[in-house]
Amino acid sequence: MCKDADAKPKGSDSSTRINIRVVVVLPDTALANLDRLLSYYELFAVIKAKHSMSEEDRVFEQLLVHTQWLYALQHDRQFMWGMAVCGSSIRVCLLSPNEAVLTSMVMDITTGLGREAFIKSLVTCSPCNADQLGLDLTMTYLEDIKCWRIGCLMEDREKVPSYMYSDRAIVITDCLFSWHMQCFPRSFDMLPKGSELRHDVVIKDS
């Protein structure tokens, strides 16, 4: 679901505004409820728009700013989708954690072929699984006990998944040596609701 925003998302101290935000919602979600989704915690993709191709570098620069905040606040994010609109030219972008930007060919929506390619790019996203949208399926937020469950394979347990639990990220770097990183205190024990996790090791996610 796309919604015109032209506003600064909640969750950051950046003054950069988002022109259009893209969020994932259920089919029966009321449009009136979309306003509460103007937050880096909820964004799936960001669309930045400028008037001409001469501003394309500025568009990519602003997309990277939004990417930094999205990685900092969405702990289960592996990569981010974006769209750069410069006049009548559009590029779909994949922004990786190491600040690399992969882009599609330019789609000129003043031409029939350009409009067809643009519509196909939107339709292609519709049936995507969560991992194809950029989420790490090994991480699940457990709302009832307010912590993350992180799936992992242990060396002494062949191909048997095990889980670690963490209730917060203690170190968040926007970019360290061109790579977004986070550190989590980790526990192998999931305690009942209201109890405090006993952390024994710190793990690094990159």
Secondary structure, 3 states (H helix, E strand, C coil): CEEEEEECCECCCCCCCEEEEEECCCCCCCHHHHHHHCECCCEEEEEEEECCHHHHHHHHHHHHHHHHHHHHHCCCECCEEEEEEECCEEEEEEECCCCCEEECCCEECCCHHHHHHHHHHHHHHCCCCCCCCCECCCEEEECCCCEEEEEEECCCCCCCEEEEEECCCCEEECCCCCCCEEEEEEECCCCCCCCCCCCCEEEEEC
